[in-house]
């Protein structure tokens, strides 16, 4: 994770969502842009995960929503990838 970086001003926590998906409960974030810049989105989702006290379960999943086509590469700035990190949800008492 990016040591020494602060996301308070630039990170919109609304971009992270907790979803019930097949296999469990996941924290998700949609990355928009080329795959080479996805590390920044991972830093953001991990920052959010830690700020909420969630515990991550591996493996992490990536769902490619929009990327290069079979014939045309398309514009990498418009690629969409959903990052899904399974989280351990505390049991209610």
Secondary structure, DSSP 4 states (H G I P E B T S, - for coil): --TT---TTT--GGGEEEEEETTEEEEEEEEES-GGGHHHHHHHHHHHHHHTT-EEEEEEEEEEEE---SS----GGG-EEEEEEEEEPPPP-
